[in-house]
Amino acid sequence: MSLRALAVAVRENAHVPYSGFKVGAAILTKTGKTYVGVNVENVAYPEGTCAEAGAIAAMVASGDTEISEVYVVADSPTPVTPCGGCRQKLAEFSTSDVKVTMGTLTGEEIAMSVHDLLPGAFTNHHMSNV
Ligand code: THU
């Protein structure tokens, strides 16, 4: 199954009683494995988590840490872009050239690198004097 197909399929399981906005994410790692996630909202609104965060958590729980590609999909008029926090989370496990494809349910797509999504990212390089 393609990363898009995985993201589209898992999106159905999003828990979104408050926004009604379902998001699905799929990650391919350097090991060739795939991980999926959905947004999981909470009645205490700030406690909700994004689809990208769910996929990253599944990846790390499986002992995998090196992202090679990402796909994010939602039923949005234009391709959904990861929030600021998720850009930082993706950067944690990606090289700057990792491709993040954002898609709509109807098939419109935009692809950007992790660097393009988060130029000037804070990395462990900045802490190398510690
Ligand atoms: N959301 C994601 O899961 N990923 C994104 O890239 C953008 C936003 C979720 C968070 C919240 O559950 C809903 O979409 C509306 O903001």
Residues whose N, C-alpha, C, O or C-beta is under 5 A from the ligand:
A	BS01	THU	S19 F21 V23 N39 E41 G48 T49 C50 A51 E52 T81 P82 C83
